[in-house]
């Protein structure tokens, strides 16, 4: 009988973790911060997907979750030289899909003339939380790119995804007939 797989390895008990390729780094390393934040984003996307949303949105969200795992693997690798197998990569079509979805949703929405206050419905709020986590992931990935050169598509995807999540929040506002509160600054 084979050895049972255990979720805990105890290898991180001293505050380090392994990158793809084997190099151990502190758990606060910029790579860990970047791909950990993308993982957090992926979890929030799952939360949105678990709401009562239309089937098309659910399918797109699953596609996005898959692409986020791809992005995580790119952020977690130290280099290509120590890899036993090539890792999946993001492609221009992944960004184009987000742009097409944004454009299609925007065609059905009223023109926006002000900032929107997040809220109005739990699903809308989850989209806004995911959007802000996406922006943080983008900032961390840009910072990581300053130290370790990344393919530009990785940053581009996160940038477009945050736009997608904003428009998705507006779409769900309409779908759920929720109020869209516009920011009216005091002067």
C-alpha positions as CSV (number, residue, x, y, z in Angstrom):
1,X,0.0,0.0,0.0
2,X,1.3,3.5,-1.0
3,X,2.0,6.3,1.4
4,X,-1.0,8.5,2.2
5,X,-0.9,12.0,0.8
6,X,-1.0,14.6,3.6
7,X,-1.8,18.2,3.1
8,X,0.8,19.3,5.6
9,X,4.5,18.9,4.8
10,X,6.0,20.8,7.8
11,X,8.6,22.3,5.4
12,X,7.2,25.8,6.0
13,X,7.3,25.6,9.8
14,X,10.3,27.9,9.9
15,X,8.8,30.6,7.7
16,X,10.0,29.6,4.3
17,X,8.3,28.1,1.3
18,X,9.4,26.7,-2.1
19,X,9.0,28.4,-5.4
20,X,8.3,26.4,-8.5
21,X,11.8,25.2,-9.3
22,X,12.7,24.4,-5.7
23,X,14.3,27.6,-4.3
24,X,13.2,28.3,-0.8
25,X,12.3,31.9,0.1
26,X,10.7,33.7,3.1
27,X,6.9,33.6,3.1
28,X,6.9,37.4,2.9
29,X,9.0,37.4,-0.3
30,X,7.5,39.6,-3.1
31,X,6.8,36.5,-5.2
32,X,4.7,35.0,-2.4
33,X,2.9,38.3,-1.8
34,X,2.1,38.6,-5.5
35,X,0.9,35.1,-6.2
36,X,-0.8,34.8,-2.8
37,X,-2.8,38.0,-3.6
38,X,-3.8,36.4,-7.0
39,X,-4.9,33.4,-5.0
40,X,-7.0,35.6,-2.7
41,X,-8.5,37.2,-5.8
42,X,-9.3,33.7,-7.2
43,X,-11.1,32.9,-4.0
44,X,-13.2,36.0,-4.3
45,X,-14.0,35.2,-7.9
46,X,-15.2,31.8,-6.7
47,X,-17.5,33.6,-4.2
48,X,-19.0,35.7,-7.0
49,X,-19.5,32.5,-9.1
50,X,-21.4,30.9,-6.2
51,X,-24.0,33.6,-6.2
52,X,-27.2,33.5,-8.2
53,X,-25.7,34.8,-11.4
54,X,-26.5,34.0,-15.0
55,X,-24.8,31.0,-16.6
56,X,-22.8,33.0,-19.1
57,X,-21.2,35.1,-16.2
58,X,-20.6,31.9,-14.3
59,X,-18.8,30.3,-17.3
60,X,-16.6,33.4,-17.8
61,X,-15.7,33.5,-14.1
62,X,-14.6,29.8,-14.3
63,X,-12.5,30.7,-17.3
64,X,-11.0,33.6,-15.3
65,X,-10.2,31.4,-12.3
66,X,-8.4,29.0,-14.6
67,X,-6.3,31.9,-16.0
68,X,-5.6,33.1,-12.5
69,X,-4.1,29.7,-11.6
70,X,-1.9,30.1,-14.8
71,X,-0.9,33.6,-13.6
72,X,-0.1,32.2,-10.1
73,X,2.2,29.6,-11.6
74,X,4.1,32.3,-13.6
75,X,4.5,34.4,-10.5
76,X,5.7,31.4,-8.4
77,X,8.5,30.2,-10.7
78,X,12.0,31.3,-10.1
79,X,13.1,30.7,-13.7
80,X,12.5,28.4,-16.6
81,X,15.8,26.5,-16.2
82,X,14.8,24.3,-13.2
83,X,11.4,23.3,-14.5
84,X,10.7,19.7,-15.2
85,X,7.7,20.7,-17.4
86,X,6.7,23.9,-19.1
87,X,4.1,26.0,-17.2
88,X,1.0,27.3,-18.9
89,X,1.1,31.0,-19.9
90,X,-1.4,33.8,-20.5
91,X,-2.0,34.8,-24.1
92,X,-3.3,37.9,-25.9
93,X,-6.7,36.0,-26.4
94,X,-7.1,36.0,-22.6
95,X,-7.0,39.8,-22.5
96,X,-9.2,40.0,-25.6
97,X,-11.8,37.8,-24.0
98,X,-12.1,40.2,-21.1
99,X,-12.3,43.2,-23.4
100,X,-15.1,41.6,-25.5
101,X,-17.0,40.8,-22.3
102,X,-16.5,44.4,-21.0
103,X,-17.7,45.8,-24.3
104,X,-20.8,43.5,-24.4
105,X,-21.8,44.3,-20.8
106,X,-21.3,48.1,-21.4
107,X,-23.7,48.1,-24.3
108,X,-26.5,47.2,-21.9
109,X,-25.5,49.7,-19.2
110,X,-26.3,53.4,-18.8
111,X,-23.4,55.8,-19.4
112,X,-21.4,56.4,-16.2
113,X,-20.9,60.1,-15.3
114,X,-19.6,59.7,-11.8
115,X,-17.8,57.4,-9.5
116,X,-19.9,54.5,-8.1
117,X,-20.1,53.8,-4.4
118,X,-19.6,50.0,-3.9
119,X,-22.7,48.2,-2.7
120,X,-26.3,47.9,-3.4
121,X,-26.4,44.1,-3.4
122,X,-24.1,41.4,-1.9
123,X,-23.1,40.1,-5.3
124,X,-22.2,43.6,-6.5
125,X,-20.2,44.2,-3.3
126,X,-18.3,40.9,-3.9
127,X,-17.4,42.2,-7.3
128,X,-16.0,45.4,-5.9
129,X,-14.0,43.6,-3.2
130,X,-12.6,41.3,-6.0
131,X,-11.8,44.4,-8.0
132,X,-9.8,46.0,-5.2
133,X,-7.9,42.8,-4.5
134,X,-7.2,42.6,-8.2
135,X,-5.7,46.1,-8.1
136,X,-3.5,45.1,-5.2
137,X,-2.4,42.0,-7.1
138,X,-1.6,44.2,-10.0
139,X,0.5,46.6,-7.9
140,X,2.4,43.7,-6.3
141,X,3.0,42.1,-9.8
142,X,4.3,45.4,-11.1
143,X,6.7,45.6,-8.1
144,X,7.8,42.0,-8.7
145,X,8.4,42.9,-12.3
146,X,10.9,45.6,-11.2
147,X,13.0,42.9,-9.6
148,X,12.3,39.9,-11.8
149,X,11.3,40.4,-15.4
150,X,7.9,39.1,-16.2
151,X,6.0,38.7,-19.4
152,X,4.0,42.0,-19.9
153,X,0.8,40.0,-20.4
154,X,0.7,39.1,-16.7
155,X,0.3,42.8,-15.7
156,X,-1.9,43.5,-18.7
157,X,-4.3,40.7,-17.7
158,X,-4.7,42.0,-14.1
159,X,-5.3,45.5,-15.4
160,X,-8.0,44.4,-17.7
161,X,-9.5,42.0,-15.1
162,X,-10.0,44.9,-12.7
163,X,-11.9,46.7,-15.4
164,X,-14.0,43.6,-16.1
165,X,-14.9,43.3,-12.4
166,X,-16.0,46.9,-12.2
167,X,-18.3,46.5,-15.2
168,X,-19.5,43.1,-13.9
169,X,-20.5,44.8,-10.7
170,X,-22.6,47.3,-12.8
171,X,-24.1,44.5,-14.8
172,X,-25.1,42.7,-11.6
173,X,-26.5,46.0,-10.3
174,X,-28.8,46.0,-13.3
175,X,-29.6,42.2,-13.2
176,X,-30.6,42.4,-9.5
177,X,-32.4,45.7,-10.0
178,X,-30.2,47.1,-7.2
179,X,-29.6,50.7,-6.6
180,X,-26.5,52.2,-8.1
181,X,-25.3,55.0,-5.8
182,X,-23.2,57.6,-7.5
183,X,-20.6,59.6,-5.5
184,X,-21.6,63.2,-5.1
185,X,-18.7,65.0,-3.6
186,X,-19.4,67.7,-1.0
187,X,-18.1,71.0,-2.0
